[in-house]
Amino acid sequence: GEGWREDLKRLARARLADGEQGIYEGLRREFDAALIDAALAENAGRRVRAAEQLGLGRNTLTRKVGASRSRRGK
């Protein structure tokens, strides 16, 4: 369904209402991380298959996973 879009709109509106600046980049990173996490979980951690399903190159997926982990402090 479309529930995730409404959730995203609510989150964006709340952050905008709080006066946050530059929310696009942070929300985009969170969205990317959620997609990547789901694809990796669905494919038992197999990055090649997860990348194929997402329409990304394996190296791009690996780079995004690394960037996401470094931001999370893992």
LINWO-V565892 format. One record per backbone hydrogen bond with DSSP energy under -1.0 kcal/mol. NH is the residue of the N-H (numbers start at 1). CO is the residue of the C=O. If there is no record, write none. Layout:
nh=NH co=CO
nh=NH co=CO
This chain:
nh=6 co=2
nh=7 co=3
nh=8 co=4
nh=9 co=5
nh=10 co=6
nh=11 co=7
nh=12 co=8
nh=13 co=9
nh=14 co=10
nh=15 co=11
nh=16 co=12
nh=17 co=13
nh=18 co=14
nh=19 co=16
nh=20 co=15
nh=27 co=23
nh=28 co=24
nh=29 co=25
nh=30 co=26
nh=31 co=27
nh=32 co=28
nh=33 co=29
nh=34 co=30
nh=35 co=31
nh=36 co=32
nh=37 co=33
nh=38 co=34
nh=39 co=35
nh=40 co=36
nh=41 co=37
nh=42 co=38
nh=43 co=39
nh=44 co=41
nh=45 co=40
nh=46 co=43
nh=50 co=46
nh=51 co=47
nh=52 co=48
nh=53 co=49
nh=54 co=50
nh=55 co=51
nh=56 co=51
nh=61 co=57
nh=62 co=58
nh=63 co=59
nh=64 co=60
nh=65 co=61
nh=66 co=62
nh=67 co=63
nh=68 co=64
nh=69 co=65
nh=70 co=66
nh=71 co=67
nh=72 co=68
nh=74 co=69
